[in-house]
Amino acid sequence: MDFKKATDILTRRITADEIAEAAGVSISSIARARLDQSSSAYRSPPPDWPPVLAHLARERCRELTDLTRALENVPIRPEG
């Protein structure tokens, strides 16, 4: 595990594109559902959004758990 790979994993975020794909809707639907409800462009989120986001969150947790385990097994080199 190198520093760049570890920090790439750590700073990765779940994108609206990934949410749209998982929910089976367009990216535009996700973008509009994220708007303030007072906006005329606001649309309701997909009806099944809670389990979809829970699934994505679990996947992200697994990714971070794997990273944690990998980093805990990397020997620390003295600086210098």
C-alpha positions as a Markdown table, in Angstrom:
| # | Residue | x | y | z |
|---|---|---|---|---|
| 1 | Met | 0.0 | 0.0 | 0.0 |
| 2 | Asp | 1.5 | 3.3 | -1.0 |
| 3 | Phe | 0.5 | 6.8 | 0.2 |
| 4 | Lys | -1.2 | 7.9 | -3.0 |
| 5 | Lys | -3.3 | 4.8 | -3.2 |
| 6 | Ala | -4.3 | 5.0 | 0.4 |
| 7 | Thr | -5.2 | 8.7 | 0.2 |
| 8 | Asp | -7.1 | 8.1 | -3.1 |
| 9 | Ile | -9.3 | 5.5 | -1.4 |
| 10 | Leu | -9.7 | 7.7 | 1.7 |
| 11 | Thr | -10.8 | 10.8 | -0.2 |
| 12 | Arg | -13.0 | 9.0 | -2.7 |
| 13 | Arg | -16.6 | 10.1 | -2.6 |
| 14 | Ile | -19.8 | 8.5 | -3.9 |
| 15 | Thr | -20.9 | 10.5 | -6.9 |
| 16 | Ala | -24.4 | 11.5 | -8.0 |
| 17 | Asp | -23.8 | 9.4 | -11.1 |
| 18 | Glu | -23.2 | 6.3 | -8.9 |
| 19 | Ile | -26.4 | 7.1 | -6.9 |
| 20 | Ala | -28.4 | 7.5 | -10.2 |
| 21 | Glu | -27.1 | 4.2 | -11.5 |
| 22 | Ala | -27.8 | 2.3 | -8.3 |
| 23 | Ala | -31.3 | 3.8 | -8.2 |
| 24 | Gly | -32.0 | 3.2 | -11.8 |
| 25 | Val | -32.8 | 6.9 | -12.6 |
| 26 | Ser | -31.1 | 9.7 | -14.5 |
| 27 | Ile | -28.4 | 11.9 | -13.0 |
| 28 | Ser | -30.9 | 14.8 | -13.6 |
| 29 | Ser | -33.4 | 13.1 | -11.3 |
| 30 | Ile | -30.8 | 12.9 | -8.6 |
| 31 | Ala | -29.7 | 16.5 | -9.1 |
| 32 | Arg | -33.3 | 17.8 | -8.9 |
| 33 | Ala | -34.1 | 15.7 | -5.8 |
| 34 | Arg | -31.1 | 17.3 | -4.1 |
| 35 | Leu | -32.4 | 20.9 | -4.7 |
| 36 | Asp | -34.1 | 22.8 | -2.0 |
| 37 | Gln | -37.8 | 21.8 | -2.0 |
| 38 | Ser | -38.8 | 25.4 | -2.5 |
| 39 | Ser | -37.1 | 25.4 | -6.0 |
| 40 | Ser | -39.4 | 25.1 | -9.0 |
| 41 | Ala | -36.9 | 22.6 | -10.4 |
| 42 | Tyr | -37.2 | 20.3 | -7.3 |
| 43 | Arg | -38.4 | 16.8 | -7.9 |
| 44 | Ser | -39.0 | 14.0 | -5.4 |
| 45 | Pro | -36.3 | 11.5 | -4.8 |
| 46 | Pro | -36.7 | 7.9 | -6.2 |
| 47 | Pro | -39.2 | 6.1 | -4.0 |
| 48 | Asp | -36.7 | 3.4 | -3.1 |
| 49 | Trp | -33.9 | 5.8 | -2.1 |
| 50 | Pro | -33.3 | 4.7 | 1.5 |
| 51 | Pro | -32.2 | 1.1 | 0.7 |
| 52 | Val | -30.2 | 2.2 | -2.3 |
| 53 | Leu | -28.2 | 4.7 | -0.3 |
| 54 | Ala | -27.8 | 2.2 | 2.5 |
| 55 | His | -26.3 | -0.3 | 0.0 |
| 56 | Leu | -23.9 | 2.4 | -1.3 |
| 57 | Ala | -23.0 | 3.3 | 2.3 |
| 58 | Arg | -22.3 | -0.3 | 3.2 |
| 59 | Glu | -20.0 | -0.7 | 0.1 |
| 60 | Arg | -18.1 | 2.5 | 1.1 |
| 61 | Cys | -17.8 | 1.2 | 4.7 |
| 62 | Arg | -16.4 | -2.1 | 3.4 |
| 63 | Glu | -13.9 | -0.1 | 1.3 |
| 64 | Leu | -12.8 | 2.0 | 4.3 |
| 65 | Thr | -12.6 | -1.1 | 6.5 |
| 66 | Asp | -10.4 | -2.8 | 4.0 |
| 67 | Leu | -8.2 | 0.3 | 3.9 |
| 68 | Thr | -8.0 | 0.5 | 7.7 |
| 69 | Arg | -6.9 | -3.2 | 7.9 |
| 70 | Ala | -4.3 | -2.7 | 5.2 |
| 71 | Leu | -2.9 | 0.4 | 6.8 |
| 72 | Glu | -2.8 | -1.3 | 10.2 |
| 73 | Asn | -0.6 | -3.9 | 8.7 |
| 74 | Val | 1.9 | -1.5 | 7.1 |
| 75 | Pro | 5.1 | -1.3 | 9.0 |
| 76 | Ile | 6.0 | 2.3 | 10.0 |
| 77 | Arg | 9.4 | 3.4 | 8.7 |
| 78 | Pro | 11.4 | 5.7 | 10.8 |
| 79 | Glu | 11.7 | 9.2 | 9.2 |
| 80 | Gly | 15.0 | 10.2 | 7.9 |
